[in-house]
Amino acid sequence: MVMMYNGMPAGDLGDVRWQKSQHSNPNGACVELAALPGGEIAMRNSRFPVGPVLLYTQAEITAFLAGAKDGEFDQILREAEHLTRQ
């Protein structure tokens, strides 16, 4: 059994099925999620498929998705766009 931890290489998770949004950028700039056997959810950057993963509980992902659907993080995108224009 693999010891899972935040920041571990994605390749060390073994044979998991990564999924990305159909709204993703065609040049690969997207976030991917995978359900793990223990019930955790792994997240990785698709541009670095063997790079580090972040691990979340189902409750954490549920709360994040609800906030995203409600627009709670929209200001972060606006702030990032503003900062890149400076």
C-alpha positions as CSV (number, residue, x, y, z in Angstrom):
1,M,0.0,0.0,0.0
2,V,1.3,3.4,-0.9
3,M,1.6,6.1,1.8
4,M,-0.3,9.1,0.4
5,Y,0.6,12.7,1.3
6,N,0.3,16.2,0.0
7,G,3.0,17.0,-2.5
8,M,3.7,13.4,-3.5
9,P,4.4,12.7,-7.1
10,A,1.3,12.0,-9.1
11,G,3.0,8.9,-10.7
12,D,3.3,7.3,-7.2
13,L,-0.5,7.1,-6.9
14,G,-0.5,4.2,-9.4
15,D,-3.2,3.5,-11.8
16,V,-5.8,6.2,-11.1
17,R,-8.3,7.8,-13.6
18,W,-7.6,11.5,-13.9
19,Q,-10.5,13.7,-15.1
20,K,-10.4,17.3,-16.3
21,S,-13.2,19.6,-17.2
22,Q,-14.5,19.8,-20.8
23,H,-14.1,23.6,-20.3
24,S,-10.3,23.2,-20.0
25,N,-7.9,25.1,-22.2
26,P,-6.9,23.1,-25.3
27,N,-3.2,23.7,-24.7
28,G,-3.3,21.6,-21.5
29,A,-3.6,24.4,-18.9
30,C,-6.1,22.7,-16.6
31,V,-6.6,21.0,-13.2
32,E,-7.3,17.3,-13.1
33,L,-9.0,15.3,-10.3
34,A,-8.9,11.6,-9.4
35,A,-10.9,9.6,-6.9
36,L,-8.5,7.4,-4.8
37,P,-9.3,4.0,-3.3
38,G,-9.4,5.4,0.3
39,G,-12.0,8.0,-0.7
40,E,-9.7,11.0,-1.0
41,I,-9.6,13.2,-4.0
42,A,-6.3,14.0,-5.7
43,M,-5.7,17.2,-7.7
44,R,-2.8,17.8,-10.1
45,N,-1.8,20.3,-12.8
46,S,-2.2,18.7,-16.2
47,R,0.9,20.6,-17.5
48,F,3.0,18.6,-15.0
49,P,1.3,15.1,-15.0
50,V,4.0,13.5,-12.8
51,G,4.4,16.5,-10.6
52,P,3.0,17.0,-7.1
53,V,-0.6,16.3,-6.1
54,L,-2.8,17.8,-3.4
55,L,-5.0,15.5,-1.5
56,Y,-8.5,16.5,-0.2
57,T,-11.3,14.8,1.6
58,Q,-14.7,14.5,-0.2
59,A,-16.1,17.1,2.2
60,E,-13.4,19.6,1.3
61,I,-14.0,19.1,-2.5
62,T,-17.8,19.4,-2.0
63,A,-17.4,22.7,-0.1
64,F,-14.9,24.0,-2.8
65,L,-17.2,23.1,-5.7
66,A,-20.2,24.6,-4.0
67,G,-18.3,27.9,-3.5
68,A,-17.1,27.9,-7.1
69,K,-20.6,27.3,-8.4
70,D,-21.8,30.2,-6.2
71,G,-19.1,32.5,-7.6
72,E,-17.3,32.9,-4.3
73,F,-13.9,32.7,-6.1
74,D,-14.6,35.0,-9.0
75,Q,-12.8,37.9,-7.4
76,I,-9.6,35.8,-7.4
77,L,-9.6,35.7,-11.2
78,R,-10.2,39.4,-11.4
79,E,-7.4,40.1,-9.0
80,A,-5.0,37.8,-10.9
81,E,-5.9,39.5,-14.2
82,H,-5.3,42.9,-12.6
83,L,-2.0,41.8,-11.2
84,T,-0.7,40.5,-14.5
85,R,-1.5,43.8,-16.2
86,Q,0.6,45.8,-13.8
